[in-house]
Amino acid sequence: MIVRHLGLTDFETTWHEMQAFTLKRSIDTPDELWLTEHHPVYTLGLNRRDVRMPMRDDIPLVLTDRGGKITYHGPGQIVLYALINLERRKLGIRAMVELMEGTVIRLLANYGIEAMSRRDAPGVYVADTKIASLGLRLKNGCCYHGLSLNVAMDLSPFDAIDPCGYQGLAITQTSLLGLDQPLALLADRLVEFFIQRLDAA
């Protein structure tokens, strides 16, 4: 597994790099995890039915090819992209989603925060608030895109959308839950737990 720390990046550029990587990879290409934060951006997935467009125009909106509806990315949020050959690992897309949700749940549990997934709404929740979103794209047996975990960011852009298509869904982050660990440390632990769960799958 190759882990790349990309720093603060432009979403659209990184997305096209993921597409290019997936298109040219062979059966022997090692899987990769890309860690990043993005400049402020709304992203709209392929499920665009009944999606309310952002009620502000100072943040760009990108129509992308992942699953799911609309979300927001910005500095202070961990974004983990998983470029994984699911066919080689004999994993289905649902199993991959559950693995990613389980990774975030384990990370938060490690710091005493009880979180859960919901069958009807992919992602990770603390009580009735969402703390992590995810969306994947499958092509030629390989996936890309991944998950985002809110750590210490400006949450106000979420107020201008229905996050993941759910009107009134409250958004939270680790800094509001008494977890004051640095983003870089949480990102490294997230990768560590993800690789452990992937290898055990």
C-alpha positions as CSV (number, residue, x, y, z in Angstrom):
1,M,0.0,0.0,0.0
2,I,1.4,3.4,-1.0
3,V,0.3,6.4,1.2
4,R,0.6,9.8,-0.3
5,H,0.3,13.0,1.8
6,L,-0.8,15.6,-0.7
7,G,-1.4,18.6,1.6
8,L,-3.9,21.3,0.7
9,T,-5.2,20.6,-2.8
10,D,-7.7,21.7,-5.4
11,F,-10.6,19.2,-5.5
12,E,-11.1,19.1,-9.3
13,T,-7.3,18.6,-10.0
14,T,-7.1,15.8,-7.5
15,W,-10.3,14.2,-8.8
16,H,-8.9,14.1,-12.4
17,E,-5.6,12.7,-11.1
18,M,-7.6,9.9,-9.5
19,Q,-9.4,9.2,-12.7
20,A,-6.1,9.1,-14.6
21,F,-4.4,6.8,-12.1
22,T,-7.4,4.4,-12.2
23,L,-7.5,4.4,-16.0
24,K,-3.8,3.5,-16.5
25,R,-3.4,1.1,-13.6
26,S,-2.7,-2.6,-14.4
27,I,-3.5,-5.7,-12.4
28,D,-0.1,-5.4,-10.7
29,T,-0.4,-1.7,-9.7
30,P,-0.2,-1.3,-6.0
31,D,-3.2,0.2,-4.2
32,E,-2.8,3.8,-2.9
33,L,-4.3,6.0,-0.2
34,W,-4.2,9.8,-0.8
35,L,-4.5,12.1,2.3
36,T,-5.5,15.7,1.6
37,E,-7.5,18.7,2.6
38,H,-9.3,20.7,-0.1
39,H,-9.8,24.4,-0.7
40,P,-13.5,25.2,-0.1
41,V,-15.7,23.4,-2.6
42,Y,-19.1,21.9,-2.9
43,T,-19.2,18.6,-4.8
44,L,-22.3,17.0,-6.3
45,G,-22.3,13.2,-6.9
46,L,-24.2,11.2,-9.5
47,N,-27.4,11.1,-7.4
48,R,-28.7,14.5,-8.4
49,R,-32.4,14.0,-8.1
50,D,-34.1,16.6,-5.9
51,V,-30.8,18.1,-4.8
52,R,-31.1,21.7,-3.6
53,M,-28.2,23.8,-5.0
54,P,-26.1,25.8,-2.6
55,M,-27.6,29.0,-1.3
56,R,-24.4,30.9,-1.7
57,D,-22.2,31.6,-4.7
58,D,-18.8,32.3,-3.1
59,I,-17.8,28.6,-3.1
60,P,-17.4,26.7,-6.4
61,L,-19.7,23.7,-7.1
62,V,-18.2,20.7,-9.0
63,L,-20.3,18.0,-10.6
64,T,-18.3,14.8,-10.0
65,D,-18.6,11.1,-10.7
66,R,-18.8,9.6,-7.2
67,G,-21.9,8.1,-5.7
68,G,-24.1,10.2,-3.4
69,K,-25.5,13.7,-3.5
70,I,-24.0,17.0,-2.3
71,T,-21.4,17.8,0.3
72,Y,-18.8,20.3,1.3
73,H,-15.0,20.1,1.6
74,G,-12.8,22.6,3.2
75,P,-9.6,23.1,5.2
76,G,-9.7,21.4,8.6
77,Q,-11.3,18.3,7.1
78,I,-9.4,15.0,6.5
79,V,-10.1,13.6,3.1
80,L,-8.9,10.1,2.5
81,Y,-9.0,8.8,-1.1
82,A,-8.9,5.0,-1.5
83,L,-7.6,3.9,-4.9
84,I,-8.1,0.2,-4.4
85,N,-8.3,-2.8,-6.7
86,L,-11.5,-4.3,-5.2
87,E,-11.5,-7.2,-7.7
88,R,-8.0,-8.3,-6.7
89,R,-9.0,-8.1,-3.0
90,K,-12.3,-9.9,-3.7
91,L,-14.3,-7.0,-2.1
92,G,-17.7,-5.7,-3.2
93,I,-18.5,-2.0,-3.2
94,R,-20.9,-2.5,-0.2
95,A,-18.2,-4.2,1.8
96,M,-15.8,-1.3,1.0
97,V,-18.3,1.2,2.2
98,E,-18.8,-0.7,5.5
99,L,-15.0,-1.0,5.8
100,M,-14.6,2.8,5.5
101,E,-17.4,3.5,7.9
102,G,-16.0,1.0,10.4
103,T,-12.6,2.6,10.1
104,V,-14.0,6.0,11.2
105,I,-16.1,4.5,13.9
106,R,-13.0,2.7,15.3
107,L,-10.9,5.9,15.2
108,L,-13.5,7.8,17.1
109,A,-14.0,5.0,19.6
110,N,-10.2,5.1,20.2
111,Y,-10.8,8.6,21.7
112,G,-14.0,7.7,23.6
113,I,-16.5,8.9,21.1
114,E,-19.4,6.6,20.2
115,A,-20.3,6.8,16.6
116,M,-22.4,4.7,14.2
117,S,-23.3,4.1,10.6
118,R,-26.8,4.1,9.2
119,R,-28.0,1.6,6.5
120,D,-30.3,4.2,4.9
121,A,-27.7,7.0,4.8
122,P,-24.0,6.2,4.2
123,G,-21.6,8.0,6.4
124,V,-20.7,8.1,10.1
125,Y,-22.9,9.7,12.8
126,V,-22.5,10.8,16.4
127,A,-26.0,10.8,17.9
128,D,-28.1,12.6,15.3
129,T,-25.2,14.6,13.7
130,K,-23.0,13.6,10.8
131,I,-19.2,13.7,11.2
132,A,-18.0,11.8,8.2
133,S,-19.2,11.4,4.6
134,L,-18.2,9.0,1.9
135,G,-18.7,8.3,-1.8
136,L,-17.0,6.0,-4.2
137,R,-16.7,5.4,-7.9
138,L,-16.1,1.9,-9.3
139,K,-14.4,1.4,-12.7
140,N,-12.8,-1.7,-14.1
141,G,-13.0,-3.5,-10.7
142,C,-11.2,-0.6,-9.0
143,C,-12.6,2.2,-6.8
144,Y,-11.6,5.8,-6.2
145,H,-12.9,8.8,-4.2
146,G,-13.3,7.9,-0.5
147,L,-14.2,9.6,2.8
148,S,-14.1,12.9,4.6
149,L,-13.9,13.4,8.3
150,N,-14.7,16.8,9.9
151,V,-12.0,17.8,12.4
152,A,-11.6,21.5,12.9
153,M,-13.2,23.4,10.0
154,D,-15.7,26.2,9.2
155,L,-19.0,24.3,9.2
156,S,-21.1,27.2,8.1
157,P,-21.0,26.2,4.3
158,F,-23.0,23.1,5.2
159,D,-25.9,25.5,6.2
160,A,-26.2,26.4,2.5
161,I,-27.0,22.9,1.4
162,D,-28.9,19.8,2.4
163,P,-25.9,17.7,3.3
164,C,-26.0,14.4,1.4
165,G,-29.5,15.3,0.4
166,Y,-31.0,15.4,3.9
167,Q,-32.8,18.6,4.8
168,G,-31.9,19.8,8.2
169,L,-29.1,17.3,8.8
170,A,-26.8,18.6,11.5
171,I,-23.1,18.4,11.0
172,T,-20.5,18.1,13.7
173,Q,-16.7,17.6,14.0
174,T,-14.1,16.2,16.3
175,S,-13.2,19.6,17.8
176,L,-16.8,20.0,19.0
177,L,-16.7,16.6,20.7
178,G,-13.8,17.3,23.0
179,L,-11.2,15.6,20.7
180,D,-8.5,18.2,20.3
181,Q,-5.8,16.0,18.6
182,P,-4.0,17.6,15.6
183,L,-5.5,16.8,12.2
184,A,-2.2,15.3,11.0
185,L,-2.2,12.8,13.9
186,L,-5.8,11.8,13.3
187,A,-5.1,11.4,9.6
188,D,-2.2,9.0,10.3
189,R,-4.4,7.0,12.7
190,L,-7.2,6.8,10.2
191,V,-4.8,5.4,7.6
192,E,-3.4,2.9,10.1
193,F,-6.8,1.6,11.0
194,F,-8.0,1.6,7.4
195,I,-5.0,-0.5,6.3
196,Q,-5.6,-2.9,9.2
197,R,-9.2,-3.4,8.3
198,L,-8.5,-3.8,4.6
199,D,-5.8,-6.4,5.2
200,A,-8.2,-8.3,7.4
201,A,-11.1,-8.2,5.0
